[in-house]
Amino acid sequence: MPWCEECARYFTPTAMTADGKCPSCGRPIDDATGLSGDEETPWHFKLLNVALVAYLSWRIIVLFV
Ligand SMILES: [Zn+2]
């Protein structure tokens, strides 16, 4: 996640200015911390989502049967 050292806070990519600078102080934001797979969804999280959807679908089917 983009981190501004000047303001000591994180910003979402959409919260930054169009050229990737801090909306508060105008400094270029260090986005190096976002390289650790922040954008990618972990496979186990996807698996959890699939399991959750399957479980909820089952519960809904049970309701109507
Ligand atoms: Zn800042």
N, CA, C, O and the ligand as a Tripos MOL2 file, in Angstrom:
@<TRIPOS>MOLECULE
protein
  261   259    66     0     0
PROTEIN
NO_CHARGES

@<TRIPOS>ATOM
      1 N           0.8450   -1.1980    0.0000 N.3       1 MET1
      2 CA          0.0000    0.0000    0.0000 C.3       1 MET1
      3 C           0.8810    1.2480    0.0000 C.2       1 MET1
      4 O           1.8910    1.2890    0.7020 O.2       1 MET1
      5 N           0.5170    2.2450   -0.7640 N.am      2 PRO2
      6 CA          1.3260    3.4730   -0.8170 C.3       2 PRO2
      7 C           1.4620    4.1200    0.5540 C.2       2 PRO2
      8 O           0.4880    4.2650    1.2930 O.2       2 PRO2
      9 N           2.6820    4.5000    0.8730 N.am      3 TRP3
     10 CA          2.9700    5.0490    2.1950 C.3       3 TRP3
     11 C           3.6590    6.4000    2.0640 C.2       3 TRP3
     12 O           4.6620    6.5160    1.3600 O.2       3 TRP3
     13 N           3.1400    7.4100    2.7260 N.am      4 CYS4
     14 CA          3.7770    8.7280    2.7250 C.3       4 CYS4
     15 C           4.5170    8.9190    4.0410 C.2       4 CYS4
     16 O           3.9050    8.9550    5.1080 O.2       4 CYS4
     17 N           5.8630    9.0430    3.9560 N.am      5 GLU5
     18 CA          6.6550    9.2030    5.1790 C.3       5 GLU5
     19 C           6.4350   10.5670    5.8060 C.2       5 GLU5
     20 O           6.4840   10.7140    7.0270 O.2       5 GLU5
     21 N           6.1930   11.5560    4.9730 N.am      6 GLU6
     22 CA          6.0100   12.9180    5.4760 C.3       6 GLU6
     23 C           4.7720   12.9890    6.3800 C.2       6 GLU6
     24 O           4.8090   13.5980    7.4490 O.2       6 GLU6
     25 N           3.6920   12.3680    5.9420 N.am      7 CYS7
     26 CA          2.4460   12.4000    6.7110 C.3       7 CYS7
     27 C           2.3210   11.2090    7.6390 C.2       7 CYS7
     28 O           1.4300   11.1650    8.4870 O.2       7 CYS7
     29 N           3.2350   10.2210    7.4770 N.am      8 ALA8
     30 CA          3.2130    9.0040    8.2780 C.3       8 ALA8
     31 C           1.8620    8.3120    8.1980 C.2       8 ALA8
     32 O           1.2780    7.9380    9.2150 O.2       8 ALA8
     33 N           1.3810    8.1490    6.9840 N.am      9 ARG9
     34 CA          0.1100    7.4400    6.8260 C.3       9 ARG9
     35 C           0.0430    6.7630    5.4650 C.2       9 ARG9
     36 O           0.7670    7.1080    4.5320 O.2       9 ARG9
     37 N          -0.8430    5.8000    5.3890 N.am     10 TYR10
     38 CA         -1.0440    5.0580    4.1510 C.3      10 TYR10
     39 C          -2.1190    5.7320    3.3060 C.2      10 TYR10
     40 O          -3.0150    6.4020    3.8190 O.2      10 TYR10
     41 N          -2.0020    5.5320    1.9980 N.am     11 PHE11
     42 CA         -3.0400    6.0150    1.0970 C.3      11 PHE11
     43 C          -3.4540    4.8780    0.1710 C.2      11 PHE11
     44 O          -2.6290    4.0570   -0.2300 O.2      11 PHE11
     45 N          -4.7230    4.8410   -0.1570 N.am     12 THR12
     46 CA         -5.1470    3.9350   -1.2140 C.3      12 THR12
     47 C          -4.6980    4.5280   -2.5300 C.2      12 THR12
     48 O          -4.5670    5.7470   -2.6430 O.2      12 THR12
     49 N          -4.4560    3.6820   -3.5420 N.am     13 PRO13
     50 CA         -4.0110    4.2100   -4.8450 C.3      13 PRO13
     51 C          -4.9670    5.2590   -5.3960 C.2      13 PRO13
     52 O          -4.5360    6.1830   -6.0860 O.2      13 PRO13
     53 N          -6.2470    5.1320   -5.1050 N.am     14 THR14
     54 CA         -7.2140    6.1050   -5.6160 C.3      14 THR14
     55 C          -7.1820    7.4100   -4.8430 C.2      14 THR14
     56 O          -7.6570    8.4350   -5.3310 O.2      14 THR14
     57 N          -6.6150    7.3800   -3.6190 N.am     15 ALA15
     58 CA         -6.5660    8.5850   -2.8040 C.3      15 ALA15
     59 C          -5.4150    9.4930   -3.2330 C.2      15 ALA15
     60 O          -5.4020   10.6800   -2.9040 O.2      15 ALA15
     61 N          -4.4430    8.9330   -3.9710 N.am     16 MET16
     62 CA         -3.3090    9.7310   -4.4010 C.3      16 MET16
     63 C          -3.7120   10.6240   -5.5730 C.2      16 MET16
     64 O          -4.7440   10.4150   -6.2100 O.2      16 MET16
     65 N          -2.8740   11.6220   -5.8380 N.am     17 THR17
     66 CA         -3.1100   12.4370   -7.0210 C.3      17 THR17
     67 C          -2.7930   11.6160   -8.2670 C.2      17 THR17
     68 O          -2.2070   10.5370   -8.1690 O.2      17 THR17
     69 N          -3.1770   12.1210   -9.4330 N.am     18 ALA18
     70 CA         -3.0510   11.3500  -10.6740 C.3      18 ALA18
     71 C          -1.6050   10.9640  -10.9630 C.2      18 ALA18
     72 O          -1.3570    9.9140  -11.5560 O.2      18 ALA18
     73 N          -0.6460   11.7950  -10.5550 N.am     19 ASP19
     74 CA          0.7580   11.4850  -10.8060 C.3      19 ASP19
     75 C           1.4230   10.7850   -9.6260 C.2      19 ASP19
     76 O           2.6480   10.7850   -9.5070 O.2      19 ASP19
     77 N           0.6150   10.1940   -8.7580 N.am     20 GLY20
     78 CA          1.1610    9.3640   -7.6870 C.3      20 GLY20
     79 C           1.7640   10.1420   -6.5340 C.2      20 GLY20
     80 O           2.7290    9.6850   -5.9200 O.2      20 GLY20
     81 N           1.2140   11.3090   -6.2280 N.am     21 LYS21
     82 CA          1.7490   12.0900   -5.1210 C.3      21 LYS21
     83 C           0.7340   12.1800   -3.9850 C.2      21 LYS21
     84 O          -0.4620   11.9490   -4.1690 O.2      21 LYS21
     85 N           1.2540   12.5270   -2.8010 N.am     22 CYS22
     86 CA          0.4100   12.6150   -1.6230 C.3      22 CYS22
     87 C          -0.5610   13.7840   -1.7540 C.2      22 CYS22
     88 O          -0.1440   14.8950   -2.0790 O.2      22 CYS22
     89 N          -1.8400   13.5540   -1.5070 N.am     23 PRO23
     90 CA         -2.8210   14.6320   -1.6060 C.3      23 PRO23
     91 C          -2.6530   15.6680   -0.5000 C.2      23 PRO23
     92 O          -3.1460   16.7890   -0.6280 O.2      23 PRO23
     93 N          -1.9650   15.3130    0.5840 N.am     24 SER24
     94 CA         -1.8030   16.2360    1.7020 C.3      24 SER24
     95 C          -0.5760   17.1220    1.5400 C.2      24 SER24
     96 O          -0.6750   18.3450    1.6400 O.2      24 SER24
     97 N           0.5920   16.5070    1.2880 N.am     25 CYS25
     98 CA          1.8310   17.2780    1.2630 C.3      25 CYS25
     99 C           2.4280   17.3910   -0.1330 C.2      25 CYS25
    100 O           3.3430   18.1870   -0.3460 O.2      25 CYS25
    101 N           1.9220   16.6030   -1.0990 N.am     26 GLY26
    102 CA          2.4000   16.7280   -2.4720 C.3      26 GLY26
    103 C           3.6860   15.9980   -2.7590 C.2      26 GLY26
    104 O           4.2220   16.1080   -3.8610 O.2      26 GLY26
    105 N           4.1990   15.2510   -1.7920 N.am     27 ARG27
    106 CA          5.4240   14.4800   -2.0290 C.3      27 ARG27
    107 C           5.1130   13.2220   -2.8170 C.2      27 ARG27
    108 O           4.0230   12.6640   -2.6850 O.2      27 ARG27
    109 N           6.0720   12.7550   -3.6510 N.am     28 PRO28
    110 CA          5.8770   11.4640   -4.3270 C.3      28 PRO28
    111 C           5.7910   10.3540   -3.2800 C.2      28 PRO28
    112 O           6.6100   10.2830   -2.3650 O.2      28 PRO28
    113 N           4.8050    9.5080   -3.4290 N.am     29 ILE29
    114 CA          4.5760    8.4780   -2.4270 C.3      29 ILE29
    115 C           5.3870    7.2320   -2.7540 C.2      29 ILE29
    116 O           5.4200    6.7750   -3.8960 O.2      29 ILE29
    117 N           6.0390    6.6940   -1.7320 N.am     30 ASP30
    118 CA          6.8270    5.4780   -1.8740 C.3      30 ASP30
    119 C           5.8940    4.2790   -1.9430 C.2      30 ASP30
    120 O           5.2540    3.9060   -0.9590 O.2      30 ASP30
    121 N           5.8330    3.6860   -3.1300 N.am     31 ASP31
    122 CA          4.9200    2.5670   -3.3390 C.3      31 ASP31
    123 C           5.6460    1.2310   -3.2540 C.2      31 ASP31
    124 O           5.0800    0.1950   -3.6010 O.2      31 ASP31
    125 N           6.9110    1.2480   -2.7890 N.am     32 ALA32
    126 CA          7.7160    0.0300   -2.7680 C.3      32 ALA32
    127 C           7.1370   -1.0090   -1.8190 C.2      32 ALA32
    128 O           7.3160   -2.2100   -2.0220 O.2      32 ALA32
    129 N           6.4460   -0.5490   -0.7870 N.am     33 THR33
    130 CA          5.8860   -1.4870    0.1750 C.3      33 THR33
    131 C           4.7400   -2.2860   -0.4290 C.2      33 THR33
    132 O           4.3380   -3.3140    0.1160 O.2      33 THR33
    133 N           4.2100   -1.8070   -1.5660 N.am     34 GLY34
    134 CA          3.0870   -2.4930   -2.1850 C.3      34 GLY34
    135 C           3.5080   -3.6400   -3.0690 C.2      34 GLY34
    136 O           2.6610   -4.2840   -3.6880 O.2      34 GLY34
    137 N           4.8230   -3.9160   -3.1450 N.am     35 LEU35
    138 CA          5.3020   -4.9640   -4.0420 C.3      35 LEU35
    139 C           5.1940   -6.3540   -3.4370 C.2      35 LEU35
    140 O           5.4520   -7.3440   -4.1220 O.2      35 LEU35
    141 N           4.8230   -6.4460   -2.1870 N.am     36 SER36
    142 CA          4.7830   -7.7540   -1.5220 C.3      36 SER36
    143 C           3.4490   -8.4520   -1.7280 C.2      36 SER36
    144 O           2.8780   -9.0000   -0.7850 O.2      36 SER36
    145 N           2.9520   -8.4350   -2.9580 N.am     37 GLY37
    146 CA          1.7350   -9.1670   -3.2630 C.3      37 GLY37
    147 C           0.4820   -8.5050   -2.7440 C.2      37 GLY37
    148 O          -0.5060   -9.1850   -2.4660 O.2      37 GLY37
    149 N           0.5010   -7.1910   -2.6070 N.am     38 ASP38
    150 CA         -0.6610   -6.4910   -2.0900 C.3      38 ASP38
    151 C          -1.8160   -6.5260   -3.0880 C.2      38 ASP38
    152 O          -2.9870   -6.5710   -2.7090 O.2      38 ASP38
    153 N          -1.4600   -6.5060   -4.3690 N.am     39 GLU39
    154 CA         -2.4820   -6.4720   -5.4060 C.3      39 GLU39
    155 C          -3.0720   -7.8600   -5.6320 C.2      39 GLU39
    156 O          -4.2410   -8.0000   -5.9900 O.2      39 GLU39
    157 N          -2.2460   -8.8810   -5.4170 N.am     40 GLU40
    158 CA         -2.7010  -10.2270   -5.7170 C.3      40 GLU40
    159 C          -3.4860  -10.8250   -4.5640 C.2      40 GLU40
    160 O          -3.1270  -10.6620   -3.3980 O.2      40 GLU40
    161 N          -4.5500  -11.5110   -4.9030 N.am     41 THR41
    162 CA         -5.3170  -12.2110   -3.8890 C.3      41 THR41
    163 C          -4.6580  -13.5560   -3.6150 C.2      41 THR41
    164 O          -4.4170  -14.3240   -4.5460 O.2      41 THR41
    165 N          -4.3670  -13.8520   -2.3650 N.am     42 PRO42
    166 CA         -3.7590  -15.1540   -2.0380 C.3      42 PRO42
    167 C          -4.6820  -16.2940   -2.4350 C.2      42 PRO42
    168 O          -5.9040  -16.1660   -2.3660 O.2      42 PRO42
    169 N          -4.0910  -17.4150   -2.8520 N.am     43 TRP43
    170 CA         -4.9040  -18.5260   -3.3450 C.3      43 TRP43
    171 C          -5.8290  -19.0720   -2.2690 C.2      43 TRP43
    172 O          -6.9430  -19.5030   -2.5660 O.2      43 TRP43
    173 N          -5.3660  -19.0550   -1.0020 N.am     44 HIS44
    174 CA         -6.2150  -19.6110    0.0490 C.3      44 HIS44
    175 C          -7.4120  -18.7110    0.3330 C.2      44 HIS44
    176 O          -8.4500  -19.1580    0.8210 O.2      44 HIS44
    177 N          -7.2360  -17.4120    0.0100 N.am     45 PHE45
    178 CA         -8.3590  -16.4960    0.1820 C.3      45 PHE45
    179 C          -9.4190  -16.7570   -0.8760 C.2      45 PHE45
    180 O         -10.6170  -16.6960   -0.6000 O.2      45 PHE45
    181 N          -8.9590  -17.0500   -2.1030 N.am     46 LYS46
    182 CA         -9.8920  -17.4090   -3.1690 C.3      46 LYS46
    183 C         -10.6290  -18.6870   -2.8060 C.2      46 LYS46
    184 O         -11.8400  -18.7980   -2.9910 O.2      46 LYS46
    185 N          -9.8640  -19.6660   -2.2780 N.am     47 LEU47
    186 CA        -10.4610  -20.9390   -1.8870 C.3      47 LEU47
    187 C         -11.5200  -20.7200   -0.8100 C.2      47 LEU47
    188 O         -12.5900  -21.3290   -0.8380 O.2      47 LEU47
    189 N         -11.2030  -19.8430    0.1360 N.am     48 LEU48
    190 CA        -12.1460  -19.5330    1.2040 C.3      48 LEU48
    191 C         -13.4160  -18.9220    0.6290 C.2      48 LEU48
    192 O         -14.5210  -19.2480    1.0620 O.2      48 LEU48
    193 N         -13.2520  -18.0280   -0.3550 N.am     49 ASN49
    194 CA        -14.4060  -17.4080   -0.9870 C.3      49 ASN49
    195 C         -15.2720  -18.4380   -1.6890 C.2      49 ASN49
    196 O         -16.4980  -18.4150   -1.5750 O.2      49 ASN49
    197 N         -14.6260  -19.3420   -2.4170 N.am     50 VAL50
    198 CA        -15.3630  -20.3910   -3.1260 C.3      50 VAL50
    199 C         -16.1310  -21.2450   -2.1270 C.2      50 VAL50
    200 O         -17.3000  -21.5640   -2.3430 O.2      50 VAL50
    201 N         -15.4720  -21.6130   -1.0340 N.am     51 ALA51
    202 CA        -16.1120  -22.4350   -0.0040 C.3      51 ALA51
    203 C         -17.2970  -21.6870    0.6080 C.2      51 ALA51
    204 O         -18.3480  -22.2760    0.8630 O.2      51 ALA51
    205 N         -17.1200  -20.3960    0.8400 N.am     52 LEU52
    206 CA        -18.1800  -19.5860    1.4360 C.3      52 LEU52
    207 C         -19.3850  -19.4950    0.5080 C.2      52 LEU52
    208 O         -20.5280  -19.6330    0.9440 O.2      52 LEU52
    209 N         -19.1210  -19.2630   -0.7690 N.am     53 VAL53
    210 CA        -20.1980  -19.1720   -1.7520 C.3      53 VAL53
    211 C         -20.9340  -20.5020   -1.8540 C.2      53 VAL53
    212 O         -22.1630  -20.5370   -1.9120 O.2      53 VAL53
    213 N         -20.1730  -21.6000   -1.8770 N.am     54 ALA54
    214 CA        -20.7780  -22.9270   -1.9510 C.3      54 ALA54
    215 C         -21.6370  -23.1880   -0.7160 C.2      54 ALA54
    216 O         -22.7400  -23.7250   -0.8200 O.2      54 ALA54
    217 N         -21.1270  -22.8060    0.4450 N.am     55 TYR55
    218 CA        -21.8570  -23.0040    1.7010 C.3      55 TYR55
    219 C         -23.1440  -22.1910    1.7110 C.2      55 TYR55
    220 O         -24.2040  -22.7120    2.0590 O.2      55 TYR55
    221 N         -23.0600  -20.9230    1.3340 N.am     56 LEU56
    222 CA        -24.2490  -20.0670    1.3240 C.3      56 LEU56
    223 C         -25.2660  -20.5540    0.3030 C.2      56 LEU56
    224 O         -26.4680  -20.5220    0.5650 O.2      56 LEU56
    225 N         -24.7970  -21.0050   -0.8620 N.am     57 SER57
    226 CA        -25.6880  -21.5540   -1.8760 C.3      57 SER57
    227 C         -26.4330  -22.7580   -1.3180 C.2      57 SER57
    228 O         -27.6380  -22.9070   -1.5190 O.2      57 SER57
    229 N         -25.7000  -23.6110   -0.6180 N.am     58 TRP58
    230 CA        -26.3000  -24.8010   -0.0190 C.3      58 TRP58
    231 C         -27.3760  -24.4090    0.9920 C.2      58 TRP58
    232 O         -28.4570  -24.9980    1.0240 O.2      58 TRP58
    233 N         -27.0640  -23.4000    1.8250 N.am     59 ARG59
    234 CA        -28.0250  -22.9570    2.8410 C.3      59 ARG59
    235 C         -29.2980  -22.4090    2.1880 C.2      59 ARG59
    236 O         -30.4030  -22.6400    2.6780 O.2      59 ARG59
    237 N         -29.1340  -21.6870    1.0840 N.am     60 ILE60
    238 CA        -30.2820  -21.1200    0.3820 C.3      60 ILE60
    239 C         -31.1170  -22.2390   -0.2470 C.2      60 ILE60
    240 O         -32.3470  -22.2160   -0.2040 O.2      60 ILE60
    241 N         -30.4170  -23.2210   -0.8340 N.am     61 ILE61
    242 CA        -31.1290  -24.3640   -1.4400 C.3      61 ILE61
    243 C         -31.9300  -25.0920   -0.3690 C.2      61 ILE61
    244 O         -33.0830  -25.4600   -0.5930 O.2      61 ILE61
    245 N         -31.3150  -25.3020    0.8020 N.am     62 VAL62
    246 CA        -31.9880  -25.9980    1.8970 C.3      62 VAL62
    247 C         -33.2350  -25.2280    2.3360 C.2      62 VAL62
    248 O         -34.2520  -25.8300    2.6790 O.2      62 VAL62
    249 N         -33.1530  -23.9170    2.3250 N.am     63 LEU63
    250 CA        -34.2890  -23.0870    2.7230 C.3      63 LEU63
    251 C         -35.5140  -23.3240    1.8470 C.2      63 LEU63
    252 O         -36.6480  -23.3160    2.3260 O.2      63 LEU63
    253 N         -35.2670  -23.5330    0.5570 N.am     64 PHE64
    254 CA        -36.3760  -23.6050   -0.3880 C.3      64 PHE64
    255 C         -36.8060  -25.0200   -0.7390 C.2      64 PHE64
    256 O         -37.8060  -25.2080   -1.4300 O.2      64 PHE64
    257 N         -36.0730  -26.0040   -0.2770 N.am     65 VAL65
    258 CA        -36.4530  -27.3870   -0.5960 C.3      65 VAL65
    259 C         -37.4820  -27.8840    0.4300 C.2      65 VAL65
    260 O         -37.9360  -29.0260    0.3460 O.2      65 VAL65
    261 ZN          2.0500   13.2610    2.5750 Zn       66 ZN66
@<TRIPOS>BOND
     1     1     2 1
     2     2     3 1
     3     3     4 2
     4     3     5 am
     5     5     6 1
     6     6     7 1
     7     7     8 2
     8     7     9 am
     9     9    10 1
    10    10    11 1
    11    11    12 2
    12    11    13 am
    13    13    14 1
    14    14    15 1
    15    15    16 2
    16    15    17 am
    17    17    18 1
    18    18    19 1
    19    19    20 2
    20    19    21 am
    21    21    22 1
    22    22    23 1
    23    23    24 2
    24    23    25 am
    25    25    26 1
    26    26    27 1
    27    27    28 2
    28    27    29 am
    29    29    30 1
    30    30    31 1
    31    31    32 2
    32    31    33 am
    33    33    34 1
    34    34    35 1
    35    35    36 2
    36    35    37 am
    37    37    38 1
    38    38    39 1
    39    39    40 2
    40    39    41 am
    41    41    42 1
    42    42    43 1
    43    43    44 2
    44    43    45 am
    45    45    46 1
    46    46    47 1
    47    47    48 2
    48    47    49 am
    49    49    50 1
    50    50    51 1
    51    51    52 2
    52    51    53 am
    53    53    54 1
    54    54    55 1
    55    55    56 2
    56    55    57 am
    57    57    58 1
    58    58    59 1
    59    59    60 2
    60    59    61 am
    61    61    62 1
    62    62    63 1
    63    63    64 2
    64    63    65 am
    65    65    66 1
    66    66    67 1
    67    67    68 2
    68    67    69 am
    69    69    70 1
    70    70    71 1
    71    71    72 2
    72    71    73 am
    73    73    74 1
    74    74    75 1
    75    75    76 2
    76    75    77 am
    77    77    78 1
    78    78    79 1
    79    79    80 2
    80    79    81 am
    81    81    82 1
    82    82    83 1
    83    83    84 2
    84    83    85 am
    85    85    86 1
    86    86    87 1
    87    87    88 2
    88    87    89 am
    89    89    90 1
    90    90    91 1
    91    91    92 2
    92    91    93 am
    93    93    94 1
    94    94    95 1
    95    95    96 2
    96    95    97 am
    97    97    98 1
    98    98    99 1
    99    99   100 2
   100    99   101 am
   101   101   102 1
   102   102   103 1
   103   103   104 2
   104   103   105 am
   105   105   106 1
   106   106   107 1
   107   107   108 2
   108   107   109 am
   109   109   110 1
   110   110   111 1
   111   111   112 2
   112   111   113 am
   113   113   114 1
   114   114   115 1
   115   115   116 2
   116   115   117 am
   117   117   118 1
   118   118   119 1
   119   119   120 2
   120   119   121 am
   121   121   122 1
   122   122   123 1
   123   123   124 2
   124   123   125 am
   125   125   126 1
   126   126   127 1
   127   127   128 2
   128   127   129 am
   129   129   130 1
   130   130   131 1
   131   131   132 2
   132   131   133 am
   133   133   134 1
   134   134   135 1
   135   135   136 2
   136   135   137 am
   137   137   138 1
   138   138   139 1
   139   139   140 2
   140   139   141 am
   141   141   142 1
   142   142   143 1
   143   143   144 2
   144   143   145 am
   145   145   146 1
   146   146   147 1
   147   147   148 2
   148   147   149 am
   149   149   150 1
   150   150   151 1
   151   151   152 2
   152   151   153 am
   153   153   154 1
   154   154   155 1
   155   155   156 2
   156   155   157 am
   157   157   158 1
   158   158   159 1
   159   159   160 2
   160   159   161 am
   161   161   162 1
   162   162   163 1
   163   163   164 2
   164   163   165 am
   165   165   166 1
   166   166   167 1
   167   167   168 2
   168   167   169 am
   169   169   170 1
   170   170   171 1
   171   171   172 2
   172   171   173 am
   173   173   174 1
   174   174   175 1
   175   175   176 2
   176   175   177 am
   177   177   178 1
   178   178   179 1
   179   179   180 2
   180   179   181 am
   181   181   182 1
   182   182   183 1
   183   183   184 2
   184   183   185 am
   185   185   186 1
   186   186   187 1
   187   187   188 2
   188   187   189 am
   189   189   190 1
   190   190   191 1
   191   191   192 2
   192   191   193 am
   193   193   194 1
   194   194   195 1
   195   195   196 2
   196   195   197 am
   197   197   198 1
   198   198   199 1
   199   199   200 2
   200   199   201 am
   201   201   202 1
   202   202   203 1
   203   203   204 2
   204   203   205 am
   205   205   206 1
   206   206   207 1
   207   207   208 2
   208   207   209 am
   209   209   210 1
   210   210   211 1
   211   211   212 2
   212   211   213 am
   213   213   214 1
   214   214   215 1
   215   215   216 2
   216   215   217 am
   217   217   218 1
   218   218   219 1
   219   219   220 2
   220   219   221 am
   221   221   222 1
   222   222   223 1
   223   223   224 2
   224   223   225 am
   225   225   226 1
   226   226   227 1
   227   227   228 2
   228   227   229 am
   229   229   230 1
   230   230   231 1
   231   231   232 2
   232   231   233 am
   233   233   234 1
   234   234   235 1
   235   235   236 2
   236   235   237 am
   237   237   238 1
   238   238   239 1
   239   239   240 2
   240   239   241 am
   241   241   242 1
   242   242   243 1
   243   243   244 2
   244   243   245 am
   245   245   246 1
   246   246   247 1
   247   247   248 2
   248   247   249 am
   249   249   250 1
   250   250   251 1
   251   251   252 2
   252   251   253 am
   253   253   254 1
   254   254   255 1
   255   255   256 2
   256   255   257 am
   257   257   258 1
   258   258   259 1
   259   259   260 2
@<TRIPOS>SUBSTRUCTURE
     1 MET1         2 RESIDUE 1 A MET
     2 PRO2         6 RESIDUE 1 A PRO
     3 TRP3        10 RESIDUE 1 A TRP
     4 CYS4        14 RESIDUE 1 A CYS
     5 GLU5        18 RESIDUE 1 A GLU
     6 GLU6        22 RESIDUE 1 A GLU
     7 CYS7        26 RESIDUE 1 A CYS
     8 ALA8        30 RESIDUE 1 A ALA
     9 ARG9        34 RESIDUE 1 A ARG
    10 TYR10       38 RESIDUE 1 A TYR
    11 PHE11       42 RESIDUE 1 A PHE
    12 THR12       46 RESIDUE 1 A THR
    13 PRO13       50 RESIDUE 1 A PRO
    14 THR14       54 RESIDUE 1 A THR
    15 ALA15       58 RESIDUE 1 A ALA
    16 MET16       62 RESIDUE 1 A MET
    17 THR17       66 RESIDUE 1 A THR
    18 ALA18       70 RESIDUE 1 A ALA
    19 ASP19       74 RESIDUE 1 A ASP
    20 GLY20       78 RESIDUE 1 A GLY
    21 LYS21       82 RESIDUE 1 A LYS
    22 CYS22       86 RESIDUE 1 A CYS
    23 PRO23       90 RESIDUE 1 A PRO
    24 SER24       94 RESIDUE 1 A SER
    25 CYS25       98 RESIDUE 1 A CYS
    26 GLY26      102 RESIDUE 1 A GLY
    27 ARG27      106 RESIDUE 1 A ARG
    28 PRO28      110 RESIDUE 1 A PRO
    29 ILE29      114 RESIDUE 1 A ILE
    30 ASP30      118 RESIDUE 1 A ASP
    31 ASP31      122 RESIDUE 1 A ASP
    32 ALA32      126 RESIDUE 1 A ALA
    33 THR33      130 RESIDUE 1 A THR
    34 GLY34      134 RESIDUE 1 A GLY
    35 LEU35      138 RESIDUE 1 A LEU
    36 SER36      142 RESIDUE 1 A SER
    37 GLY37      146 RESIDUE 1 A GLY
    38 ASP38      150 RESIDUE 1 A ASP
    39 GLU39      154 RESIDUE 1 A GLU
    40 GLU40      158 RESIDUE 1 A GLU
    41 THR41      162 RESIDUE 1 A THR
    42 PRO42      166 RESIDUE 1 A PRO
    43 TRP43      170 RESIDUE 1 A TRP
    44 HIS44      174 RESIDUE 1 A HIS
    45 PHE45      178 RESIDUE 1 A PHE
    46 LYS46      182 RESIDUE 1 A LYS
    47 LEU47      186 RESIDUE 1 A LEU
    48 LEU48      190 RESIDUE 1 A LEU
    49 ASN49      194 RESIDUE 1 A ASN
    50 VAL50      198 RESIDUE 1 A VAL
    51 ALA51      202 RESIDUE 1 A ALA
    52 LEU52      206 RESIDUE 1 A LEU
    53 VAL53      210 RESIDUE 1 A VAL
    54 ALA54      214 RESIDUE 1 A ALA
    55 TYR55      218 RESIDUE 1 A TYR
    56 LEU56      222 RESIDUE 1 A LEU
    57 SER57      226 RESIDUE 1 A SER
    58 TRP58      230 RESIDUE 1 A TRP
    59 ARG59      234 RESIDUE 1 A ARG
    60 ILE60      238 RESIDUE 1 A ILE
    61 ILE61      242 RESIDUE 1 A ILE
    62 VAL62      246 RESIDUE 1 A VAL
    63 LEU63      250 RESIDUE 1 A LEU
    64 PHE64      254 RESIDUE 1 A PHE
    65 VAL65      258 RESIDUE 1 A VAL
    66 ZN66       261 GROUP 0 **** ****
